[in-house]
Amino acid sequence: MLNKIDDIAEHDEEDLFEHHRFHVDAGQQILRIDKYLIDRLPKTSRNRIQVAARNGNILVNGKAVKPNHRVKPKDDISIVMPYPVRELKLIPQDLNLNILYEDDALLVLNKPSGLVVHPGYGNYSGTLVNGLVYHFENLPSLPNNFYGRPGLVHRIDKNTSGLLVVAKTEDALTHLAKQFFDKTTQRIYHALVWGNLQEGGTVVKNIGRSIKNRKIMTVYDTETEGKIAITHYQPLKNFGLATLVECRLETGRTHQIRVHMQSIGHPLFNDPEYGGMKAPKTHLSGAQKSRIEEVLKLLPGQALHAKTLGFKHPENGEFLGFDSELPDNFKEVLSFWEQMPFGY
């Protein structure tokens, strides 16, 4: 069973979900599954268990069951739930969020780079969640909502821009959580990386915290260290000294794209933690180096944008697909490379 997280910003997306497994004893009497689980999940309410069952998040012997399912001896039970919305002091702030879609169950927004997603202890303002709380407080009340508290299903780094889906009800949060946990969502990122990347491929390398610097991640060559991470990448446009790349995620590890691209010798442009602040060329002229240094300042951090997001609507099962344009400063960086190519 996963341990409860203390700081949401420092953990993988998979750690946003509780994952429990139980093997029913041979002498267990037949019992409703919600009653069976309430005794084994003491910090979980019966309502949360029932919500999980209604949304297909409780499996018995590999099949989804309803709250009134009867547990039998030797059954294998698996349950996935989002962690409860955290009890933090949240200050509503009007941040003029760029909301692309909204209904009674969820909303999809385009997060700008430089905006932190979730507040931490001692830092309660100026985050995306503060803006969402303000937005929610100005909405009509909904049944089974979070009393103004948004349900985060996934997240992106502070300096990464792009699409996020946010749940507005516990049912939606539970349903979406399972989609992300099961890796059935569609997520495509655009990244500008250093170097002449000619062919696509897949990076399958475990990722974990660096022993030397706990604030950054690193890849590990052994299966016993870190957690499995899978990134598919494909070059979209080559500029000689840099390449625009499409990345598709199978897993949601912290800094996954940034770490994986660095591991194959193509760190992201302007990534301060993973070697993206300098061009990988030594024979550039002084004027060229100076111009590149100016262009690096156009972005607050790594050149990474969550461009495409797709998932099934938690209420009607309809597939919702969203695409977002690159931010203006990202476009300006690409324009620089298109106008001033550097050969080999």
C-alpha positions, 0 to 999 in steps of 0.5 A, a space after each residue: 500500500 502506498 504511503 500518504 504523501 506530504 508534499 504533492 509537488 514532490 511525488 509522481 502522479 501515481 502517488 496521487 492515488 491509493 492502491 490497496 490489495 486484499 486476499 480474502 481469508 478462507 474462513 471469511 463470512 459472506 459480506 458486502 464489499 463496502 462493509 468488508 473494506 471499511 474495516 480494513 481501510 480505517 481512514 476511509 469513509 464508507 461513502 468514499 468506498 461506495 464512490 470508488 465502487 460506482 466508478 469501477 475502481 474496485 475489482 474482485 478477481 479482476 472484475 469491477 463490482 458495485 458497493 453491494 457485491 458480496 465478498 466470498 472466501 479467497 477473493 482477490 480485491 484491488 482498489 484504486 482511489 484518489 487521496 482525499 483533498 488535502 486540508 490546507 488553508 487555501 486563499 481564493 485568488 482571481 488569477 484569470 485562469 485560461 479555462 478551455 472547457 467546463 461542466 458540472 463534473 470537471 474543467 480543463 485549463 491551459 496553465 501558463 509557465 511559471 505558475 506553481 500547481 499546488 500550495 505547500 505548507 508555509 506557501 498558501 498563495 499564488 498557485 493554480 489551486 488558489 485560482 481554482 478555489 476562487 473560481 469554484 467559490 463563484 460557481 453554483 453549489 453542486 451535489 457531492 462537490 468539494 466545498 470549493 476545493 478542486 480535485 487534482 488528478 495530475 499536475 505539471 511542473 511550475 515552468 511547464 505550460 499546458 493542459 490540466 484536467 481538474 475534477 469538481 466532484 468526488 465521483 469525477 475525481 475517482 473516475 479520472 484517477 483510475 484512468 490516469 492510474 491505468 494509463 488510458 489517458 492521452 498525453 502529448 508534450 512538445 519539447 525543444 531539446 538541444 542537439 540534432 535528433 534525427 530519429 524517434 524512439 522510446 526511453 525505458 529507464 527507471 527514475 528516482 531521486 538523485 542521491 547527490 541532490 534530493 531536489 532533482 531526479 536521475 535515471 537508474 540502470 537497475 530495476 531495483 532502484 527508482 520506478 519504471 518510466 516510459 517515454 516515447 519521443 519523435 522529432 518534429 522539426 530539426 534546427 541543427 543545433 536544437 530539435 522540436 520533439 513530441 513526447 508521449 507519456 506512458 508513466 507519470 514520474 516526476 520530471 520524467 521527460 526532462 530526465 529521460 531526454 537528458 539521459 539520451 544526450 538531449 536535455 531540454 532547452 533552458 532547463 536549469 536542473 538538467 543541463 539545458 542552459 548551454 548549447 552543446 557546441 564549442 565552435 560557436 562565435 561570440 555573437 552566436 553565443 550571446 544571441 543564444 543567451 538572450 533567447 534563453 531568457 525568453 522562457 522562465 524554465 524548460 521549453 516544455 508544453 503539455 499540448 494534447 490531453 484526452 480522457 473519457 468523461 467520468 459521467 457519460 464515457 464520451 472521449 474528450 480530446 483537447 489541444 493547446 497552442 504553444 505559449 507566445 514565448 515558446 513560439 518566439 524561441 522556435 522563430 529564433 531557431 528557424 531564422 538563425 539555423 546553426 550548421 555543423 
